[in-house]
Amino acid sequence: MHYRQLGRTGWKVSEISFGAWAIGGAWGTVSDDESMAALHKAVDCGVNFIDTADVYGDGRSERLIARLKRERPEEIVVATKAGRKMSPHSAAGYRDLSRFIDDSLKNLSTDCLDLVQLHCPPTDVYYMPEVFGALDDLMKAGKIRHYGVSVQRSEEALKAIEYPNVQTVQIIFNCFRHRPAELFFTEAKRRKVGILARVPLASGMLSGKLTRESTFDSDDHRQFNRQGEAFDVGETFSGVDYDVALEAVEEIRRLVPSGAMAQFALRWILMFDAVTCAIPGGKRPDQVVDNCAASGLPPLSDEAMAKIAEIYDSRIRPLVHGRW
């Protein structure tokens, strides 16, 4: 496992880290025992950074991570997110996240959260300095060490990093989402902001294991959110039509020299030095091992990178580029 500097936090984190949405909920059935096995395997593989949120199973994911930290001596940085538990989910509600912070402190069994991220708030929040002032106050109170944002759109990311204490930006970036690499990556590097590449496998599509016959449980967002019925459609298969995505995957598959396609897709992300880490999920230990192996792969060839760009431009760009 290789490690990269996370913004200006002073932490060096595993470039393949662990996204804990799937062990919380909305990805079909998963047992706590298997989730714990996946978490332990991640640490075995050198993962020292885990991303979660208070809404992942209404705290279930956070509580499992707290258990992991009790069971492992290694230093593990935990990033959580706050804001999506609001009902209604409004920009005004982000002025005071203290009750959600307190819940996460309890769930994670800690007196100070390592990293708190605004959880894909309405765009208006990025134009409300008082929200970031409130986060500064939480730092001064000793409840959080650092804060960042999880965004839907590149424009939101660019606005967020104008606030001086925003340390990280979590954004969808994968073979089906290239836009962040244009202007945002350059500006984030200039400001020394860490980038967490979320949905790195496009909800499993870029694992190469899904087919037209694949089925999903009723509580799996890949079944119930394909048209954005529950939350932003970009969170599910990166907003790409299922059949179009399958066709693009078949083209990408031809570029994979050996090993799992998921590893190839993750290695593509790591080719961008502005990215601190990719945060694929994993409900089983074998998935975690496959994902972590991407860190040890050699760089992709210029030809492979160019071909990915060509596939994106011809098949994917018209569907997603202008939207996110």
C-alpha positions, 0 to 999 in steps of 0.5 A, spaced: 500 500 500 502 506 498 500 513 502 499 520 500 498 527 503 491 529 505 491 536 504 494 540 510 492 535 515 499 532 516 496 525 515 498 520 510 493 516 508 492 510 504 491 511 496 486 506 496 482 507 502 475 504 505 468 507 503 463 505 509 456 506 505 455 499 503 456 496 510 451 501 513 445 500 508 442 502 501 446 496 498 442 490 499 443 485 505 450 485 509 451 482 516 455 486 521 460 480 522 461 480 514 462 487 515 467 487 520 471 482 517 471 486 511 474 492 515 479 488 519 481 485 512 482 493 510 487 494 515 490 488 514 492 490 507 494 497 509 488 501 509 488 507 514 483 511 512 475 510 512 470 514 510 463 514 513 457 518 514 451 519 520 446 517 515 449 510 513 444 505 516 442 511 521 449 510 525 450 503 523 456 504 519 459 509 524 458 504 530 462 498 526 468 503 525 468 504 533 468 497 534 474 496 529 478 501 532 477 498 539 479 491 536 485 494 532 491 498 535 493 501 528 492 509 527 486 509 523 483 516 520 476 516 520 472 521 516 464 522 517 459 526 514 453 530 517 447 534 514 443 529 510 439 527 517 436 534 516 428 533 514 427 537 510 434 537 507 435 545 507 441 550 506 439 553 513 439 547 517 447 547 515 448 553 520 448 549 526 450 541 525 452 541 533 446 535 534 449 531 528 456 532 530 454 530 537 451 523 535 457 522 531 461 523 537 457 518 540 457 513 535 464 513 534 466 512 541 470 518 541 471 525 544 473 529 537 472 527 530 478 526 525 474 529 519 467 532 518 464 533 511 458 537 509 454 531 506 452 534 499 448 540 501 444 544 497 449 549 492 446 555 496 450 552 502 457 554 499 455 561 499 454 562 506 460 563 510 456 563 517 456 555 515 464 555 515 464 559 521 460 554 525 465 549 523 471 553 525 467 554 532 466 546 532 474 546 531 475 551 537 471 547 541 475 541 540 469 537 537 472 536 530 480 536 528 478 538 521 473 539 516 471 538 508 466 537 504 462 532 499 460 535 493 455 533 487 458 538 482 465 541 480 462 548 481 461 547 488 468 544 489 471 550 486 467 555 491 468 550 497 475 551 497 475 558 497 474 557 505 481 557 508 479 551 513 476 546 508 481 541 508 478 536 503 473 535 498 470 528 496 467 528 489 465 523 484 471 521 480 472 515 475 472 512 468 465 515 467 466 522 471 472 526 468 470 533 469 473 534 476 480 533 473 479 539 468 479 546 473 478 543 480 484 538 480 489 544 478 486 549 483 485 544 489 493 542 488 494 549 488 491 550 495 493 544 497 486 541 498 486 533 499 481 530 494 477 523 496 475 520 489 468 517 491 464 512 487 470 510 484 467 504 481 461 507 479 456 503 484 460 496 481 459 497 474 467 498 473 468 492 477 466 489 470 462 484 474 455 486 472 451 484 466 444 485 463 441 480 467 444 482 474 439 483 479 439 487 486 435 487 492 429 492 493 433 496 499 439 497 494 440 504 491 442 500 484 435 498 484 431 504 487 435 510 485 436 509 477 432 515 476 434 519 482 428 517 486 431 517 492 437 522 492 441 525 486 442 520 480 449 521 480 450 517 486 448 511 482 452 508 476 455 515 476 448 517 473 450 513 466 444 509 463 445 502 465 445 499 458 450 505 456 455 503 462 455 496 460 457 497 453 462 502 455 465 497 460 466 492 455 470 497 451 474 498 457 475 491 459 479 490 452 484 495 455 485 490 462 492 487 461 491 482 467 487 482 474 481 484 476 478 490 472 476 494 478 483 494 480 484 497 473 479 502 474 482 504 481 489 505 478 486 509 473 484 514 478 491 514 482 494 516 475 492 523 477 496 526 483 491 531 485 487 525 488 489 523 495 485 517 495 480 513 492 474 510 497 471 504 494 466 500 498 467 493 500 462 488 503 466 482 503 474 481 505 475 478 498 472 485 495 477 489 499 483 485 497 482 486 490 481 493 491 487 494 495 491 491 490 490 497 485 495 501 489 501 496 487 499 496 480 504 499 475 502 506 472 497 505 466 500 506 459 499 513 455 495 508 450 490 506 455 489 513 458 488 515 451 483 510 450 479 511 456 479 518 454 476 516 447 471 512 450 468 517 455 468 522 450 464 518 445 459 514 450 459 518 456 461 525 456 454 527 453 450 524 459 454 527 465 459 532 463 455 538 463 451 536 469 456 534 474 
